Structures are given as structure tokens and as C-alpha cells.
């Protein structure tokens, strides 16, 4: 199985929601060195919005999503 958690060697964004009744979780590592984690649907939504606006492909290097 492929490890999906981002790391400095494999930057990206990983979001998980195992079932509708469980809260979402997320972790992100950008090639610029920024890291973040979130738990709960609203917090994960905010992390994803921030990632899309400020990291990953926003840096022009085509970060993983």
C-alpha cells in the first residue's frame, strides 16, 4: 500500500474521511517548508482552501493534491 501522508520528501495534501459519521482529517506539507494538520470538517475545509490559495500549485511547481 502506498503511504499517502505528505512529507518533506513527498510534499502534498492528504484528506481522509473514513465514513460520513466521522470527522475529516488532513495533513499538508509544502515544498516551501510549510506544514499543517486539521481535524473536523470545517477545519479541513479551511486547510484545503489555504493550501489551494497559498501552496502546492500556487507556487507554480505543481504541488500534489
C-alpha positions as CSV (number, residue, x, y, z in Angstrom):
1,X,0.0,0.0,0.0
2,X,1.2,3.5,-0.9
3,X,1.9,5.8,2.1
4,X,-0.3,8.8,1.5
5,X,0.9,11.1,4.3
6,X,2.8,14.0,2.9
7,X,6.4,14.6,4.0
8,X,9.2,17.0,3.1
9,X,10.4,14.4,0.5
10,X,6.9,14.0,-0.9
11,X,5.0,17.3,-0.4
12,X,1.3,17.4,-0.9
13,X,-2.1,17.4,0.7
14,X,-3.9,14.3,2.2
15,X,-7.5,14.4,3.3
16,X,-9.4,11.5,4.8
17,X,-13.0,11.0,5.9
18,X,-13.4,7.2,6.6
19,X,-17.2,7.5,7.0
20,X,-19.9,10.2,6.9
21,X,-20.3,10.0,10.7
22,X,-16.5,10.5,11.4
23,X,-14.7,13.9,11.2
24,X,-12.4,14.6,8.3
25,X,-8.7,14.8,8.9
26,X,-6.0,16.4,6.8
27,X,-2.3,16.9,6.7
28,X,-0.2,19.1,4.3
29,X,3.5,19.6,3.6
30,X,4.6,22.2,1.0
31,X,7.9,22.2,-0.7
32,X,8.4,25.7,0.8
33,X,8.5,24.1,4.3
34,X,5.0,25.0,5.5
35,X,3.2,22.2,7.3
36,X,-0.4,21.9,8.7
37,X,-2.8,19.4,10.1
38,X,-6.6,19.7,10.7
39,X,-9.4,17.7,12.3
40,X,-13.0,18.3,11.7
41,X,-14.9,19.0,8.5
42,X,-14.8,22.8,8.8
43,X,-11.1,22.9,9.8
44,X,-10.2,20.6,7.0
45,X,-12.1,22.7,4.5
46,X,-10.1,25.8,5.7
47,X,-6.8,23.9,5.4
48,X,-7.7,22.8,1.8
49,X,-8.7,26.4,0.9
50,X,-5.5,27.7,2.3
51,X,-3.4,25.1,0.5
52,X,-5.1,25.9,-2.8
53,X,-4.6,29.7,-2.3
54,X,-1.0,29.7,-0.9
55,X,0.8,26.4,-1.5
56,X,1.1,23.4,-3.9
57,X,0.4,24.6,-7.4
58,X,0.1,28.2,-6.1
59,X,3.9,28.2,-6.0
60,X,4.0,27.3,-9.7
61,X,5.6,23.9,-9.1
62,X,2.5,21.8,-9.5
63,X,2.2,20.5,-5.9
64,X,0.3,17.3,-5.3
65,X,-3.3,17.4,-4.2
